[in-house]
Amino acid sequence: MLADSSGTKRLWSLWDGIALLRPTLLLPLWIMQLLGRLHAEERPLSGWPEPETWGLNARFWAWCGAHTLMAGAAYVLNQLTDLKTDAINRKLFLLADGYVGRSFAFWAMAICLTLAGGLLLAVPPSLPALVLLGLSVLLGAIYSLPPIRLKARAGWDLLANAIGYGVVSFLLGWTTARPVSILALWESLPYAFCVGGTFLFTTIPDREGDRLAGCRTTGVVLGPRWTGLLGWSCYGGAALLGLLGENWRATLAATTALLLYAPGLRTLWQERDDPLLVRRTQLGILALLFVTGWGYPPLLLWTALVIFWVRWVLPPAARAPLPVTGRIHTMWEVLNGIAWTAAGFYLLMSLGVAVGIELSRRQRRREEGPPPFVSVLVAARNEEENLERCLRSLLSQDYPSDRYEVILINDRSTDRTGEIAERIAQEDPRLRVVAITALSEGWTGKHQALHRGVQAARGEVLLMTDADGGAPPRWARAMVTRLGSEAGLVFGPSVMDRTKRSLWTRLQSLEMLTLVGSAAAAVVWGFPSACSGHNLAVRRKTLEEIGGYPALGYTLTEDTALLQAVRRRTRWKIRSVLDPEALLWTEPAPHLKALLQQRRRWLLGGRAARVPAMGFLRAIFGYHLGLWVLALLALTTSQVWKPFSPFKRGQGFRRRPGRLASDGQRTPDRPAPAAPGLLALSPPLYNSAGR
């Protein structure tokens, strides 16, 4: 072991102090506070919330922050009074095993309460909030301290947890948005039952230590059989109350918990311990976490950071200094944890995209009444190589000729684009040409071109495409029939030109298919994010409702800006089309520089259009990029990645410090099995790198 410097010891003490606050137990507290806020604001469960609604007011951060610090102090007090039971149950080792002293714990409590008082002085609470905070402090004290000590009294321990978490925390979050009422109390009841069920199941593994310490908890008095049945009944009551009050968050979380705990009831009924009980409890809390995070997405990220810190950072920092090799391997474990977390999120997203694509593909066409008049808008600038093929395909559509036209907008072309368009227009009167000679101030080229095209068009439905591609014969009909009577905007898929089979084109095709599928799935799940102006249909009525293209303002991505304007300013539905008949092909970027410029334009345009879940989309892009970097490193420096090998189980590098011996010396560290690592996601890549 290497000796720690004084600075390192102070760092370890800081981690110890945070660990004493039990961050994982603070997660349910934050969930309940946020649930109270979400219910007070009447945020629906469906749909992804707008990023601008993610911010919360100063009252929430101050009052709920003070409540969190008070709860942390109560957790420290609980550990100080439960040293004997914690030692028997092998949990909360910091105080029970003597890693930190009692004076340190008292200082941690004092600091928490002082900071809580400072927050309340900065933002003084209302009378209801002050009463709730006072009740929380009172419950935290009498829960652990004798002579009342609710923790050691059967029934009262259940009631204290249900009220403290499910009611007090919920109502405190509610008060940050609106006054407390009978409605707020009613809305909190299903969550109080959820908390009660979770608490009961957590007492079952601890009953032996509680019994030896003389604590008559509910788990000790009832035993595993009746405690488990009572906990399961609490979740049933939560689900029933949720249904009666149309509280779908509580109903979904309680139903998930019922299904999770049901398989273990048989084991508990036989008065035996369920080996998966802790895991079932964790998954039940995660169910409530996800329904809360769907209303307030930053909670999901914050939870991931807390779990990551507790699981991969806290143990080596708070428990014992590591030798040099141990520190290196701990760093790899941190990276390993990040990779597996990212992989899990990526796999969940992939599953969501796959289901969304299937649902989108199954959408039926809606042909209602006579076909509407359709105008196809094609913005072209210096497209002499591709223009004739594009126009010929558009003029060969299987659509009534008397209800169809093509508008070619020649946007300041300096080649033969205008000449080719005029020649074809003389052959077919359905084609009309609009020439633009100068770019107006405050417009981008394509944005202005489409605006001029709309002014010249006569159609009830406007189809938009680019001049560098082509369309199958039934493209116009496929797009129009998807509009039906409810949709105001429909977008379809685009792929790279199939006649070009180079590796560069195929790589772009793969990326384009990923983008198309993700955009289609996002529409199905209720948060349209982006679309391609290369294959787009919009009603003229819908466009007029948002004020036309001038109302979009200056934009680099007029297609995404149009989609977001329709989503925010109208009641028209948005649909995606995944149909071979609606598939358009386009030209790939000729080189890497052009591709990067295009992606940069999309990114800036998406940010300006306030695309929902933009941060999540950036994270997915970063994950893809990271996989390529890791692959290159694995191919060049295979020895670096051996700690991540899925074939090295049992030869792990993570070290867990041993317990303190009777003489005060620490016993030798014991190795733990290494987690399967990054390259388990791609065994062929690992094999090619060498083992």
Wavefront OBJ file of the C-alpha trace (Angstrom):
o trace
v 0.000 0.000 0.000
v 1.116 3.503 -0.749
v 0.918 6.026 2.011
v -1.644 8.763 1.473
v -0.675 12.399 1.635
v -2.711 14.718 3.804
v -4.453 16.045 0.726
v -5.476 12.555 -0.274
v -6.843 11.874 3.182
v -8.971 14.992 2.957
v -10.262 13.787 -0.400
v -11.127 10.402 1.065
v -12.927 12.116 3.940
v -14.974 14.127 1.484
v -16.089 10.928 -0.258
v -16.800 9.354 3.124
v -19.031 12.262 4.069
v -21.010 12.003 0.854
v -21.252 8.222 1.256
v -22.716 8.663 4.750
v -25.624 10.587 3.189
v -26.557 7.371 1.308
v -26.977 8.847 -2.205
v -28.904 5.840 -3.510
v -31.547 6.364 -0.803
v -31.815 10.011 -1.836
v -32.975 8.903 -5.298
v -36.483 7.903 -4.090
v -36.669 11.249 -2.303
v -35.918 13.143 -5.529
v -38.388 10.983 -7.429
v -41.191 11.871 -5.019
v -40.319 15.576 -5.039
v -40.382 15.639 -8.830
v -43.593 13.613 -8.989
v -45.264 16.209 -6.797
v -44.065 18.943 -9.125
v -45.139 17.072 -12.279
v -48.631 16.428 -10.891
v -48.994 20.030 -9.775
v -48.120 21.180 -13.306
v -50.449 18.508 -14.768
v -47.787 17.287 -17.141
v -49.070 14.355 -19.222
v -47.287 11.010 -19.213
v -47.373 10.741 -23.013
v -44.939 12.626 -25.211
v -41.424 13.890 -24.551
v -41.432 17.240 -22.706
v -40.041 20.328 -24.350
v -36.455 21.172 -23.270
v -37.590 24.657 -22.270
v -39.845 23.086 -19.618
v -36.960 21.238 -17.965
v -35.998 24.221 -15.874
v -37.564 24.442 -12.400
v -38.071 27.541 -10.301
v -35.910 28.729 -7.414
v -38.453 27.506 -4.851
v -38.051 23.936 -6.037
v -34.257 23.977 -5.930
v -34.116 25.718 -2.532
v -36.917 23.926 -0.663
v -36.317 20.471 -2.121
v -32.552 20.957 -1.822
v -32.969 21.767 1.873
v -35.224 18.736 2.240
v -32.538 16.565 0.623
v -29.874 17.818 3.046
v -32.190 17.227 6.000
v -32.846 13.691 4.779
v -29.106 13.127 4.424
v -28.604 14.209 8.034
v -31.407 11.836 9.091
v -29.666 8.975 7.275
v -26.441 9.695 9.164
v -28.394 9.732 12.434
v -29.980 6.417 11.465
v -26.548 4.866 10.956
v -25.288 6.205 14.285
v -28.164 4.495 16.103
v -27.966 1.264 14.072
v -24.286 0.376 14.373
v -25.033 -3.063 15.819
v -27.649 -4.112 13.258
v -25.593 -2.735 10.344
v -22.569 -4.757 11.479
v -24.635 -7.950 11.654
v -26.372 -7.356 8.328
v -23.074 -6.334 6.641
v -24.323 -3.025 5.276
v -23.367 0.648 5.640
v -19.804 -0.320 6.523
v -18.330 3.157 7.045
v -19.475 3.575 10.653
v -20.151 -0.063 11.554
v -16.647 -1.209 10.518
v -14.849 1.820 11.916
v -13.693 3.410 8.666
v -14.886 6.783 9.955
v -15.492 7.919 13.505
v -18.639 9.157 15.157
v -17.299 12.683 15.404
v -16.930 12.736 11.623
v -20.567 11.636 11.293
v -21.737 14.389 13.653
v -19.806 16.959 11.621
v -21.466 15.665 8.440
v -24.887 16.096 10.060
v -24.058 19.604 11.202
v -22.844 20.675 7.785
v -25.979 19.292 6.106
v -28.325 21.088 8.489
v -26.353 24.332 8.171
v -26.514 24.235 4.383
v -30.227 23.429 4.531
v -30.793 26.462 6.744
v -28.845 28.637 4.317
v -31.051 27.552 1.403
v -34.207 28.309 3.377
v -32.886 31.746 4.331
v -32.087 32.463 0.674
v -35.583 31.438 -0.487
v -37.935 31.605 2.537
v -40.528 28.809 2.427
v -44.278 29.320 2.475
v -46.170 28.234 5.583
v -47.267 24.859 4.067
v -43.713 24.161 2.898
v -42.342 25.082 6.335
v -44.809 22.705 8.004
v -43.820 19.899 5.629
v -40.111 20.487 6.253
v -40.686 20.529 9.993
v -42.669 17.289 9.790
v -39.848 15.741 7.801
v -37.291 16.703 10.466
v -39.552 15.373 13.218
v -40.066 12.039 11.451
v -36.329 11.727 10.785
v -35.556 12.244 14.474
v -38.196 10.016 16.107
v -37.609 7.312 13.501
v -34.117 6.629 14.904
v -33.881 8.142 18.386
v -35.159 6.484 21.579
v -37.466 6.340 23.377
v -39.889 6.494 20.434
v -37.626 4.951 17.773
v -40.271 4.177 15.139
v -37.772 2.060 13.244
v -37.975 -0.619 15.960
v -41.799 -0.667 16.180
v -43.776 -2.937 13.864
v -46.316 -1.044 11.790
v -45.000 2.358 12.806
v -41.868 1.868 10.698
v -44.073 1.196 7.679
v -46.271 4.229 8.383
v -43.284 6.548 8.905
v -41.725 5.603 5.572
v -45.007 5.811 3.647
v -45.773 9.264 5.052
v -42.210 10.611 4.953
v -41.513 9.641 1.352
v -44.863 9.150 -0.309
v -46.763 12.078 1.225
v -44.406 14.692 2.698
v -41.870 14.644 -0.167
v -44.629 14.587 -2.780
v -46.491 17.505 -1.204
v -43.284 19.513 -0.860
v -42.661 19.191 -4.595
v -46.288 20.161 -5.183
v -45.980 23.370 -3.107
v -43.217 24.653 -5.393
v -45.799 24.998 -8.204
v -49.215 25.498 -6.560
v -50.862 25.541 -3.102
v -51.494 22.279 -1.255
v -55.046 20.948 -1.544
v -57.134 17.816 -1.011
v -56.362 16.943 -4.633
v -52.636 16.959 -3.844
v -53.155 14.608 -0.900
v -55.246 12.271 -3.068
v -52.594 12.264 -5.792
v -49.929 11.319 -3.236
v -51.736 8.244 -1.856
v -50.749 5.774 -4.621
v -47.117 6.734 -4.126
v -47.424 6.296 -0.359
v -48.594 2.730 -1.013
v -45.694 2.184 -3.441
v -43.214 3.387 -0.811
v -44.837 1.150 1.794
v -44.537 -1.906 -0.427
v -40.897 -1.178 -1.207
v -40.072 -0.648 2.466
v -41.669 -3.947 3.481
v -39.643 -5.915 0.978
v -36.416 -4.226 2.100
v -37.024 -5.275 5.731
v -37.081 -8.991 4.864
v -33.305 -9.410 4.238
v -32.507 -7.357 7.393
v -34.807 -9.183 9.807
v -32.076 -11.408 11.323
v -29.857 -8.475 12.284
v -32.857 -6.516 13.558
v -33.997 -9.473 15.670
v -30.548 -9.969 17.251
v -30.376 -6.239 18.017
v -33.772 -6.351 19.748
v -35.661 -4.369 17.069
v -39.254 -5.483 16.523
v -39.617 -4.281 12.944
v -42.501 -5.299 10.708
v -40.256 -7.837 9.002
v -39.306 -9.412 12.348
v -42.868 -9.553 13.692
v -44.627 -10.790 10.553
v -41.863 -12.941 9.093
v -41.063 -13.196 5.374
v -44.405 -14.795 4.442
v -46.786 -12.142 5.695
v -44.382 -9.252 5.160
v -44.055 -10.185 1.493
v -47.801 -10.621 1.089
v -48.470 -7.269 2.769
v -45.883 -5.555 0.557
v -47.414 -7.070 -2.556
v -50.854 -5.919 -1.376
v -49.510 -2.374 -0.959
v -48.521 -2.341 -4.611
v -51.944 -3.685 -5.512
v -53.540 -0.844 -3.565
v -51.298 1.653 -5.356
v -52.315 0.264 -8.745
v -56.011 0.398 -7.801
v -55.791 3.969 -6.480
v -53.886 4.954 -9.594
v -56.623 3.555 -11.810
v -59.377 5.270 -9.815
v -57.597 8.606 -9.970
v -56.328 8.147 -13.551
v -52.805 8.453 -12.193
v -51.030 6.509 -14.929
v -47.533 7.044 -13.549
v -48.382 5.360 -10.272
v -50.419 2.673 -12.035
v -47.589 1.776 -14.388
v -44.950 1.675 -11.636
v -47.142 -0.323 -9.223
v -48.156 -2.830 -11.895
v -44.516 -3.349 -12.841
v -43.649 -3.987 -9.172
v -46.534 -6.469 -8.838
v -45.161 -8.444 -11.764
v -41.600 -8.291 -10.431
v -42.412 -9.504 -6.921
v -45.019 -12.115 -7.884
v -42.477 -14.881 -8.751
v -40.800 -14.554 -5.336
v -43.977 -14.776 -3.252
v -43.916 -18.583 -3.349
v -40.415 -18.630 -1.848
v -41.383 -16.149 0.862
v -44.547 -18.126 1.618
v -42.316 -21.087 2.431
v -40.489 -18.887 4.987
v -37.356 -18.924 2.869
v -35.297 -15.986 1.613
v -35.758 -14.939 -1.994
v -32.222 -14.608 -3.452
v -33.494 -12.096 -6.044
v -35.392 -9.911 -3.588
v -32.872 -7.061 -3.627
v -32.791 -7.098 -7.421
v -36.595 -7.040 -7.605
v -36.651 -4.027 -5.291
v -34.090 -2.195 -7.416
v -36.065 -2.859 -10.589
v -39.277 -1.709 -8.930
v -37.667 1.589 -7.967
v -36.284 1.920 -11.508
v -39.819 1.535 -12.899
v -40.962 4.538 -10.859
v -37.770 6.335 -11.833
v -38.436 5.942 -15.548
v -42.051 7.131 -15.420
v -40.802 10.162 -13.496
v -37.860 10.714 -15.819
v -40.204 10.675 -18.797
v -41.760 13.844 -17.377
v -38.426 15.326 -16.278
v -35.604 13.798 -18.396
v -32.651 15.321 -16.454
v -33.549 12.951 -13.597
v -32.479 9.988 -15.733
v -29.062 11.490 -16.385
v -28.619 12.505 -12.753
v -29.582 9.006 -11.594
v -27.113 7.418 -14.007
v -24.357 9.651 -12.626
v -25.231 8.815 -9.004
v -25.351 5.073 -9.648
v -22.132 5.229 -11.637
v -20.403 7.182 -8.862
v -21.608 4.872 -6.086
v -20.843 1.702 -8.025
v -17.516 2.493 -9.677
v -16.019 5.559 -8.016
v -17.079 5.550 -4.376
v -15.745 2.168 -3.136
v -12.016 2.721 -3.841
v -12.157 6.365 -2.822
v -14.097 5.968 0.409
v -12.833 2.653 1.683
v -9.114 2.330 1.189
v -6.166 3.625 -0.820
v -5.130 1.348 -3.657
v -1.673 0.395 -4.877
v -0.585 1.781 -8.223
v -1.812 -1.247 -10.194
v -5.100 -1.201 -8.326
v -5.654 2.436 -9.295
v -4.986 1.698 -12.943
v -7.393 -1.195 -12.964
v -10.001 0.870 -11.158
v -9.714 3.423 -13.947
v -10.369 0.672 -16.487
v -13.365 -0.404 -14.451
v -14.720 3.128 -14.569
v -14.363 3.111 -18.344
v -15.905 -0.334 -18.416
v -18.894 0.866 -16.435
v -19.346 3.861 -18.723
v -19.189 1.593 -21.761
v -21.732 -0.865 -20.416
v -24.063 1.942 -19.355
v -23.794 3.498 -22.815
v -24.311 0.106 -24.426
v -27.435 -0.461 -22.345
v -28.910 2.896 -23.324
v -27.974 2.280 -26.939
v -29.611 -1.153 -26.982
v -32.779 0.245 -25.401
v -32.845 3.019 -27.991
v -32.294 0.490 -30.782
v -35.204 -1.583 -29.510
v -37.402 1.513 -29.408
v -36.378 2.453 -32.946
v -37.061 -1.083 -34.202
v -40.540 -1.137 -32.669
v -41.246 2.377 -33.943
v -40.184 1.432 -37.466
v -42.476 -1.604 -37.427
v -45.427 0.470 -36.193
v -44.733 3.134 -38.807
v -44.489 0.519 -41.536
v -47.905 -0.866 -40.614
v -49.687 2.455 -41.006
v -52.435 2.128 -43.585
v -53.096 4.437 -46.465
v -56.126 6.675 -46.179
v -57.733 7.458 -49.520
v -60.701 9.699 -48.744
v -62.634 11.393 -51.529
v -61.172 12.687 -54.802
v -57.399 13.122 -54.972
v -56.277 16.646 -54.018
v -54.420 18.931 -56.411
v -50.704 18.356 -55.868
v -47.817 20.730 -56.530
v -44.282 19.309 -56.465
v -41.658 21.924 -55.534
v -38.098 21.311 -56.716
v -35.397 23.778 -55.699
v -32.382 23.499 -58.013
v -29.066 25.252 -58.212
v -26.433 24.134 -60.694
v -27.974 20.686 -61.139
v -27.471 20.195 -64.889
v -26.097 16.661 -64.383
v -29.105 15.330 -62.455
v -31.986 17.636 -63.345
v -33.382 15.920 -66.426
v -33.527 12.513 -64.749
v -35.276 14.069 -61.739
v -37.871 15.967 -63.776
v -38.626 13.009 -66.043
v -39.337 10.822 -63.005
v -41.601 13.474 -61.461
v -43.559 13.962 -64.703
v -44.071 10.193 -65.003
v -46.024 9.871 -61.758
v -49.110 7.661 -61.516
v -51.336 10.562 -60.493
v -54.231 12.313 -62.310
v -52.639 14.702 -64.804
v -55.291 17.368 -64.346
v -54.560 17.538 -60.609
v -50.784 17.563 -60.719
v -48.006 20.049 -61.462
v -44.263 20.421 -60.969
v -42.685 23.767 -60.011
v -38.952 24.026 -60.716
v -37.327 26.912 -58.831
v -34.070 27.849 -60.555
v -32.084 29.344 -57.672
v -29.391 31.544 -59.309
v -27.887 28.712 -61.346
v -24.839 29.503 -63.462
v -24.867 26.298 -65.547
v -27.460 24.818 -67.941
v -30.074 24.140 -65.231
v -32.465 26.842 -66.464
v -32.059 25.822 -70.099
v -32.835 22.145 -69.390
v -35.869 23.043 -67.289
v -37.298 25.387 -69.965
v -36.857 22.756 -72.659
v -38.745 20.112 -70.671
v -41.427 22.676 -69.747
v -42.121 23.239 -73.419
v -42.674 19.492 -73.815
v -44.968 19.094 -70.790
v -47.209 21.990 -69.626
v -47.435 20.487 -66.123
v -43.913 21.781 -65.499
v -43.470 25.462 -64.710
v -40.179 27.250 -64.042
v -39.646 30.025 -61.492
v -36.335 31.874 -61.762
v -34.573 33.569 -58.836
v -31.815 36.000 -59.728
v -30.816 37.344 -56.281
v -30.886 36.251 -52.653
v -33.016 38.478 -50.436
v -31.740 39.634 -47.075
v -32.623 37.361 -44.151
v -33.085 34.250 -46.302
v -31.027 31.216 -47.161
v -31.045 29.934 -50.724
v -33.351 26.906 -50.449
v -35.557 28.614 -47.874
v -36.241 31.488 -50.273
v -36.649 29.132 -53.233
v -39.359 27.104 -51.515
v -41.171 30.280 -50.466
v -41.248 31.454 -54.073
v -42.380 28.012 -55.163
v -45.287 28.055 -52.696
v -46.358 31.447 -54.038
v -46.428 30.077 -57.575
v -48.038 26.721 -56.752
v -51.765 25.983 -57.039
v -51.908 22.713 -55.124
v -53.792 21.867 -51.954
v -50.886 19.558 -51.063
v -47.260 20.578 -51.561
v -44.669 17.867 -52.182
v -41.024 18.825 -51.878
v -37.916 17.138 -53.190
v -34.437 17.976 -54.445
v -33.111 18.031 -57.979
v -30.305 15.532 -57.374
v -32.517 12.452 -57.101
v -35.500 10.733 -58.599
v -38.881 9.286 -57.658
v -40.634 5.946 -58.282
v -43.887 6.115 -60.299
v -46.274 5.983 -57.323
v -44.361 8.330 -55.045
v -46.852 11.219 -55.161
v -49.835 8.936 -54.533
v -48.068 7.157 -51.642
v -47.276 10.453 -49.910
v -50.727 12.004 -50.409
v -52.648 8.964 -49.175
v -50.670 8.995 -45.917
v -51.955 12.485 -45.150
v -55.527 11.264 -44.775
v -57.760 13.792 -43.032
v -55.722 14.259 -39.842
v -52.087 14.718 -40.848
v -50.719 18.105 -41.802
v -47.194 16.968 -42.635
v -45.766 13.667 -43.870
v -42.146 12.824 -44.590
v -40.726 9.805 -46.355
v -37.418 7.951 -46.610
v -34.411 8.856 -48.743
v -31.522 6.576 -49.720
v -28.339 6.976 -51.664
v -28.310 6.355 -55.404
v -28.299 2.579 -55.858
v -26.325 2.769 -59.102
v -23.239 3.939 -57.211
v -21.719 1.017 -55.324
v -18.476 2.388 -53.920
v -17.533 1.772 -50.284
v -17.900 5.495 -49.562
v -21.468 5.476 -50.881
v -22.383 2.326 -48.981
v -21.143 3.798 -45.709
v -23.271 6.885 -46.293
v -26.229 4.677 -47.176
v -25.923 2.864 -43.861
v -25.813 6.134 -41.947
v -28.778 7.500 -43.909
v -30.853 4.412 -43.129
v -30.078 4.910 -39.428
v -31.232 8.533 -39.594
v -34.382 7.661 -41.535
v -35.345 4.880 -39.135
v -34.689 7.004 -36.035
v -36.754 9.902 -37.404
v -39.660 7.595 -38.278
v -39.589 5.936 -34.854
v -39.467 9.309 -33.084
v -42.752 10.286 -34.743
v -44.427 7.066 -33.603
v -43.277 7.604 -30.002
v -44.626 11.141 -29.873
v -41.609 13.441 -30.217
v -40.921 14.218 -33.889
v -37.314 15.324 -34.078
v -36.277 15.809 -37.693
v -37.182 15.057 -41.284
v -35.648 15.343 -44.726
v -36.793 18.115 -47.048
v -35.803 15.775 -49.877
v -39.047 13.835 -49.352
v -41.745 15.911 -47.704
v -45.485 16.593 -48.062
v -47.382 19.395 -46.316
v -50.899 20.761 -46.663
v -51.243 24.322 -47.831
v -53.679 24.916 -44.945
v -51.075 23.722 -42.479
v -48.418 25.963 -43.987
v -50.760 28.947 -43.844
v -51.564 28.277 -40.186
v -47.929 28.666 -39.181
v -47.500 31.781 -41.345
v -45.684 30.163 -44.267
v -41.944 30.022 -44.787
v -41.386 33.674 -43.738
v -42.621 32.764 -40.221
v -39.787 30.250 -39.832
v -37.217 33.028 -39.811
v -33.616 32.566 -40.872
v -32.828 28.849 -40.834
v -30.178 26.524 -42.198
v -32.543 23.540 -42.094
v -35.930 24.698 -43.333
v -37.297 21.138 -43.314
v -36.700 20.555 -39.598
v -37.820 24.096 -38.765
v -41.061 23.463 -40.680
v -41.685 20.176 -38.863
v -41.126 21.760 -35.442
v -43.391 24.704 -36.333
v -46.198 22.325 -37.322
v -45.698 20.357 -34.119
v -45.768 23.402 -31.852
v -48.230 25.776 -33.532
v -50.930 23.542 -35.005
v -53.103 20.581 -34.084
v -52.301 18.690 -37.272
v -50.698 15.280 -36.850
v -47.272 14.425 -38.228
v -46.682 11.062 -39.883
v -43.724 9.207 -41.322
v -43.921 6.939 -44.368
v -41.823 3.798 -44.658
v -43.027 2.422 -47.954
v -40.958 1.338 -50.993
v -43.335 3.331 -53.205
v -42.440 6.514 -51.280
v -38.688 5.908 -51.395
v -36.579 8.581 -53.101
v -32.924 8.326 -53.981
v -30.383 11.100 -53.667
v -26.764 11.769 -54.490
v -24.138 10.971 -51.806
v -21.676 13.566 -50.577
v -18.693 13.424 -52.948
v -16.020 13.568 -50.216
v -15.518 13.753 -46.447
v -15.322 17.539 -46.297
v -18.718 17.904 -47.970
v -20.230 15.307 -45.643
v -18.905 17.063 -42.534
v -20.167 20.438 -43.765
v -23.614 18.943 -44.340
v -23.741 17.333 -40.898
v -22.579 20.552 -39.268
v -25.383 22.425 -41.020
v -27.906 19.853 -39.803
v -26.613 20.107 -36.249
v -26.757 23.913 -36.157
v -30.176 23.920 -37.786
v -31.530 21.335 -35.347
v -30.307 23.363 -32.397
v -31.896 26.534 -33.760
v -35.197 24.680 -34.333
v -35.195 23.434 -30.708
v -35.467 19.800 -31.668
v -36.699 17.679 -28.715
v -34.163 15.281 -27.170
v -31.337 17.022 -29.058
v -28.885 16.284 -26.248
v -29.792 12.604 -26.381
v -29.239 12.552 -30.146
v -25.806 14.126 -29.656
v -24.998 11.474 -27.039
v -25.886 8.702 -29.490
v -23.654 10.284 -32.119
v -20.820 10.472 -29.577
v -21.337 6.832 -28.659
v -21.029 5.801 -32.303
v -17.875 7.861 -32.643
v -16.482 6.331 -29.442
v -16.975 2.811 -30.727
v -14.816 3.602 -33.753
v -12.096 5.048 -31.531
v -12.183 2.013 -29.244
v -12.037 -0.309 -32.230
v -8.908 1.408 -33.529
v -7.282 1.256 -30.105
v -8.167 -2.415 -29.756
v -6.624 -3.230 -33.120
v -3.390 -1.394 -32.338
v -2.868 -1.992 -28.603
v -4.587 -5.239 -27.734
v -2.782 -5.664 -24.415
v -4.489 -2.564 -23.042
v -7.896 -4.176 -23.324
v -7.253 -7.454 -21.533
v -9.001 -6.233 -18.348
v -12.145 -5.917 -20.453
v -11.977 -9.401 -21.898
v -15.144 -11.490 -21.452
v -12.838 -14.533 -21.323
v -10.981 -13.350 -18.197
v -13.721 -13.873 -15.607
v -12.245 -14.896 -12.290
v -9.023 -12.930 -12.963
v -10.520 -9.555 -12.198
v -8.694 -6.438 -11.169
v -11.215 -4.611 -9.027
v -10.098 -4.686 -5.408
v -12.418 -4.561 -2.453
v -10.770 -3.644 0.842
v -10.975 -6.216 3.575
v -12.519 -5.636 6.973
v -10.604 -4.203 9.888
v -8.969 -6.898 12.005
v -9.085 -6.862 15.797
v -5.682 -5.160 15.940
v -6.891 -2.347 13.730
v -4.931 -3.525 10.680
v -6.685 -4.076 7.398
v -6.725 -7.621 6.062
v -5.425 -8.234 2.540
v -7.553 -7.078 -0.324
v -9.593 -9.740 -2.041
v -10.033 -9.677 -5.816
v -13.491 -9.629 -7.324
v -14.471 -11.046 -10.724
v -13.980 -8.570 -13.523
v -17.095 -7.341 -15.246
v -17.436 -8.355 -18.887
v -16.126 -5.451 -20.862
v -16.266 -3.325 -23.929
v -15.099 -5.939 -26.364
v -17.762 -8.383 -25.216
v -19.957 -6.294 -27.499
v -17.830 -7.371 -30.444
v -15.979 -10.695 -29.907
v -14.776 -10.871 -33.547
v -13.086 -7.508 -33.101
v -11.453 -8.715 -29.897
v -10.247 -11.906 -31.557
v -8.771 -9.938 -34.425
v -6.904 -7.762 -31.928
v -5.393 -10.815 -30.284
v -5.781 -12.060 -26.743
l 1 2 3 4 5 6 7 8 9 10 11 12 13 14 15 16 17 18 19 20 21 22 23 24 25 26 27 28 29 30 31 32 33 34 35 36 37 38 39 40 41 42 43 44 45 46 47 48 49 50 51 52 53 54 55 56 57 58 59 60 61 62 63 64 65 66 67 68 69 70 71 72 73 74 75 76 77 78 79 80 81 82 83 84 85 86 87 88 89 90 91 92 93 94 95 96 97 98 99 100 101 102 103 104 105 106 107 108 109 110 111 112 113 114 115 116 117 118 119 120 121 122 123 124 125 126 127 128 129 130 131 132 133 134 135 136 137 138 139 140 141 142 143 144 145 146 147 148 149 150 151 152 153 154 155 156 157 158 159 160 161 162 163 164 165 166 167 168 169 170 171 172 173 174 175 176 177 178 179 180 181 182 183 184 185 186 187 188 189 190 191 192 193 194 195 196 197 198 199 200 201 202 203 204 205 206 207 208 209 210 211 212 213 214 215 216 217 218 219 220 221 222 223 224 225 226 227 228 229 230 231 232 233 234 235 236 237 238 239 240 241 242 243 244 245 246 247 248 249 250 251 252 253 254 255 256 257 258 259 260 261 262 263 264 265 266 267 268 269 270 271 272 273 274 275 276 277 278 279 280 281 282 283 284 285 286 287 288 289 290 291 292 293 294 295 296 297 298 299 300 301 302 303 304 305 306 307 308 309 310 311 312 313 314 315 316 317 318 319 320 321 322 323 324 325 326 327 328 329 330 331 332 333 334 335 336 337 338 339 340 341 342 343 344 345 346 347 348 349 350 351 352 353 354 355 356 357 358 359 360 361 362 363 364 365 366 367 368 369 370 371 372 373 374 375 376 377 378 379 380 381 382 383 384 385 386 387 388 389 390 391 392 393 394 395 396 397 398 399 400 401 402 403 404 405 406 407 408 409 410 411 412 413 414 415 416 417 418 419 420 421 422 423 424 425 426 427 428 429 430 431 432 433 434 435 436 437 438 439 440 441 442 443 444 445 446 447 448 449 450 451 452 453 454 455 456 457 458 459 460 461 462 463 464 465 466 467 468 469 470 471 472 473 474 475 476 477 478 479 480 481 482 483 484 485 486 487 488 489 490 491 492 493 494 495 496 497 498 499 500 501 502 503 504 505 506 507 508 509 510 511 512 513 514 515 516 517 518 519 520 521 522 523 524 525 526 527 528 529 530 531 532 533 534 535 536 537 538 539 540 541 542 543 544 545 546 547 548 549 550 551 552 553 554 555 556 557 558 559 560 561 562 563 564 565 566 567 568 569 570 571 572 573 574 575 576 577 578 579 580 581 582 583 584 585 586 587 588 589 590 591 592 593 594 595 596 597 598 599 600 601 602 603 604 605 606 607 608 609 610 611 612 613 614 615 616 617 618 619 620 621 622 623 624 625 626 627 628 629 630 631 632 633 634 635 636 637 638 639 640 641 642 643 644 645 646 647 648 649 650 651 652 653 654 655 656 657 658 659 660 661 662 663 664 665 666 667 668 669 670 671 672 673 674 675 676 677 678 679 680 681 682 683 684 685 686 687 688 689 690 691
